[in-house]
């Protein structure tokens, strides 16, 4: 059974930091690309950051220089370090795992709220 379990969300003031974690089971983690998406109220889901099996990363322009995605293959876990948070970062953040054949697995989401 595949499970992606996010944690680390919460309420933080603007300028603060949070670290999201996504612990996975049931997948061959080291062979999957991983990503973090978010959906803000009234907006479409967007890809925030991704990391390939080899560690190549990509970021949404608005989070470049503030967010860092990383993975620990030994722990089957992906992280999103979020610094200098802004109110516009408020959203539900979802962990994504994409297998070699492009099958997507999703976590249940974790709420991030940034107050001004």
Secondary structure, 3 states (H helix, E strand, C coil): CCEEEEECCEEEECCCCEEEEEEEECCCHHHCEEEEEEECCCCCCEEEEEECCCCCEEECHHHCCCEEEEEECCCCEEEEEECCCCHHHCEEEEEEEECCCCCEEECCCEEEEEEC
